[in-house]
């Protein structure tokens, strides 16, 4: 199939590369000329394992191209995906100006029947707005489809190529669009993953519902961890006990310093806002947000309880990205943790294998960014582990002790055994244990 993807951010780039890998001809469109030049040069502006190789290979095979010419890309395509950002507004609602602006441009460019697909994460009721935006610019026939993404950063290629499910929302009785979308995704679902056909409203809500329930599990487990500390229980034991229940399962039950990233915080806020606009008070989700905000302060609370005054202390930080295998620091717990440490007069020496360039822009010289993990430990009064990168799991503990001023570890991801750390001579704090 001939496809255009408008927007070369995280979702658009993964989408375009994976569709091209399956034999489609894909044009990725962006108005940012410097970004297009970078992509044409075989470099990608984001960190996602396996993506650069996919882009280079499909560019070489002439299945994937990059352009600023939206009109030509739309006219050459049968399907046009809208994959631009929907940033969070000051009131928490998703900002649709980019989505609707692109929809109008697509309408002006169309010269034949085209399937226009919302891939951006959008609130319920966006599809009719996209239809109206396009219809105001063209007399050509077209369909509007909602096709939310369910990609995990750090595993996006695998998620796209081998999806758990594909959700496709079509307008009432639009069989023509349904046939096109089933044909497009058929090769990705040959192992039996379902293609779920539904209304556009149901598809739009599915994305928000999925992220909200995962965020709820995280916040719930963080609350359980805090209760464990009060009553002397071990959250690892509790987690294994409830995760063994087939009705519950083990995913997203690990306590820590809260969730972050581009999806959970923004999508829970957007769902809260859209339901409030409809007159509904989504109390559980509001509590999820409140718990998450409190949890991001938990590690510093423990530091204050141990040290008292943090002024003049040097705190080493391992991990800045909101999760491993990404450089994304949007809503990352590291940000409020470090900001509070700075406000308390502490000095921060931080290391992350991928997110240092992003952190440099965020903190603007207010912390020391180190090129190696052990470098961050030099003269530190304590180490705070915020992101559970694999390289932190089996460190040289003797080397850690020799570099640090004091062998104190605040483990925000519970990656070490408390008993083992104490046997090694560390003063060790974790979450819920």
Secondary structure, 3 states (H helix, E strand, C coil): CEEEEECCCHHHHHHHHHHHHCCCEEEEECCCHHHHHHHHCCCCCCCCCCHHHHHHHHHHCCCEEEECCHHHHHHCCCEEEECCCCCECCCCCECCHHHHHHHHHHHHHCCCCEEEEECCCCCCCHHHHHHHHHHCCCCCCEEEEECCCCCCCCCHHHHHHCCCEEEEEECCCCHHHHHHHHHHHHHHHCCCCEEEEEEHHHHHHHHHHHHHHHHHHHHHHHHHHHHHHHHCCCHHHHHHHHHCCCCCCCCCCCCCCCCCCCCHHHHHHHHHHHHHHCCCCCHHHHHHHHHHHHHCCHHHHHHHHHHCCCCCCEEEEECCCCCCCCCCCCCCHHHHHHHHHHHCCCEEEEECCCCHHHHHHHHCCCCEECCCCHHHHCCCCEEEECCCCHHHCCCCHHHHHHHCCCCEEEECCCCCCHHHHHHCCCEEECCCC
